[in-house]
Amino acid sequence: MKTNMNRKGISNVVATIILIAVAIALAVAVAVWVFGLAGSASKTATLQVQAVGLSGISSGKANLTLLVSNPSSSGIGINGFTLGSLSCVFSSPLQVPAGTQGEQITITLTISSKGTFYSVPSNGVTGSGGVTVPSSITVSCSGNQTAAVGVQYSGYLTTVSGQTYPFTVTASS
């Protein structure tokens, strides 16, 4: 018993063309995805922070001095900072333009009679060079941190985008 089926399929040439088209489409999709990730990573702003000092601890007003550099091609807004357990937020971001190298930010911290950092005066934030500090800036702080000469403090700057950049500083009189 012989069954004679008349099946027809696609030719080998058409099948090969379809396979090549699918492979090219997948290669293009992977390339777009990979280069899209690489492109967005290269556009990410990076801030470099170097703590210069925390001076004036025994005077009642300490100056936290930081050097910031922004080698990226876009500006960065600094939204606040922490120093140990003290956390502060600026009312308006400090602007660090693209290409900024080693510009100074000075933050004046008030020290209470009990020896803790507790606030930043209304005129307590200054910037040099390209760093723009809004004239009407106010600073809201929460928490407290004991102020002591010779103690090393860890902190970080927080950008508008939520990224944090750590620094370490040793307090001096």
C-alpha positions in Angstrom: 0.0 0.0 0.0 1.6 3.1 -1.2 0.3 6.6 -0.4 1.1 9.2 -2.8 1.1 12.6 -1.1 1.6 15.6 -3.1 3.2 17.9 -0.5 4.8 21.1 -1.5 7.1 23.1 0.7 9.1 26.2 0.3 12.2 25.9 -1.8 15.7 25.8 -0.3 16.5 29.2 -1.7 13.5 30.9 -0.1 14.2 29.2 3.2 17.8 30.4 3.1 16.7 34.0 2.3 14.3 34.0 5.3 16.9 32.7 7.7 19.4 35.3 6.5 16.8 38.1 7.0 16.0 36.9 10.5 19.7 36.8 11.4 20.3 40.3 10.1 17.2 41.6 12.0 18.5 40.1 15.3 22.0 41.5 14.7 20.6 45.0 14.2 18.4 44.7 17.3 21.3 43.6 19.4 23.5 46.4 18.0 20.9 49.0 18.8 20.5 47.7 22.3 24.3 47.5 23.0 25.1 50.9 21.5 22.1 52.4 23.3 23.4 51.3 26.6 27.0 52.4 25.8 25.7 55.8 24.6 23.7 56.5 27.8 26.6 55.4 30.0 29.0 57.8 28.3 26.5 60.6 28.9 26.3 60.1 32.6 27.6 63.0 34.6 30.3 62.2 37.1 31.5 64.4 39.9 34.8 64.1 41.6 35.0 65.3 45.2 38.1 65.9 47.3 37.7 67.1 50.9 40.2 69.8 51.7 39.4 70.4 55.3 37.0 71.0 58.2 38.5 73.9 60.1 37.5 76.2 62.9 36.0 73.5 65.1 37.0 75.3 68.3 35.6 78.7 67.1 31.9 77.8 67.0 31.7 77.9 63.2 33.5 75.3 61.2 34.2 75.6 57.4 33.9 72.4 55.4 35.9 73.0 52.2 35.5 70.7 49.2 37.1 70.7 45.8 34.8 69.5 43.0 35.5 68.6 39.4 33.0 67.8 36.7 34.9 66.3 33.7 31.6 65.2 32.0 30.0 67.1 29.1 26.9 68.1 31.1 26.4 70.2 34.3 25.6 68.7 37.6 23.4 70.1 40.4 24.3 69.4 44.0 21.2 69.0 46.1 22.7 68.5 49.6 25.3 66.8 51.7 25.8 64.7 54.8 28.6 64.9 57.4 28.5 61.9 59.7 24.9 61.9 61.1 24.1 65.5 60.0 22.1 65.6 56.7 21.5 68.8 54.9 19.5 69.8 51.8 19.9 73.0 49.8 16.8 75.0 48.8 18.3 75.4 45.4 20.9 73.2 43.8 24.5 74.3 43.5 25.5 74.2 39.9 28.8 72.6 38.8 29.2 73.2 35.0 30.6 70.7 32.6 34.4 70.8 32.4 34.9 72.3 35.9 38.2 71.3 37.4 39.1 71.7 41.1 36.6 74.4 42.0 35.9 75.1 45.7 32.7 74.8 47.7 32.8 76.1 51.3 30.0 75.2 53.7 29.9 77.0 57.1 28.5 74.8 59.9 27.4 76.2 63.2 28.6 74.4 66.3 26.4 74.4 69.4 27.6 75.0 73.0 27.3 71.2 73.5 29.8 70.7 70.7 27.6 69.4 67.9 27.1 70.6 64.3 23.5 71.7 64.1 22.9 74.1 61.2 24.2 76.1 58.3 23.7 79.9 58.5 21.7 81.5 55.6 24.9 82.8 54.0 26.9 79.7 54.9 27.5 78.3 51.4 29.9 79.8 48.9 31.5 78.6 45.6 34.4 79.6 43.6 35.2 79.5 39.9 32.5 77.9 37.9 30.4 76.7 40.9 27.2 78.7 41.1 25.6 79.2 44.5 22.2 80.8 44.4 22.1 84.1 46.4 18.9 83.2 48.2 20.0 79.7 49.2 18.8 78.2 52.4 19.9 75.0 54.0 17.7 72.5 56.0 19.6 70.1 58.2 18.4 67.2 60.3 20.3 65.0 62.7 23.3 66.0 64.6 27.0 65.2 64.7 29.5 65.8 67.5 32.2 68.2 66.5 35.7 67.3 67.7 39.2 68.3 66.6 41.2 65.4 65.1 38.2 63.3 64.3 37.8 62.0 60.8 34.3 62.4 59.3 32.8 60.6 56.4 30.2 62.3 54.3 28.9 62.6 50.8 27.4 65.1 48.3 24.0 64.3 46.8 23.2 65.4 43.3 19.8 66.4 41.9 19.7 63.0 40.1 20.1 61.2 43.4 23.7 60.1 42.9 26.1 60.3 45.9 29.7 61.2 45.9 31.7 60.3 49.1 34.4 62.3 50.9 36.4 62.0 54.1 37.7 64.9 56.1 39.6 65.4 59.4 38.5 68.2 61.7 41.0 70.8 62.8 40.8 73.8 65.2 
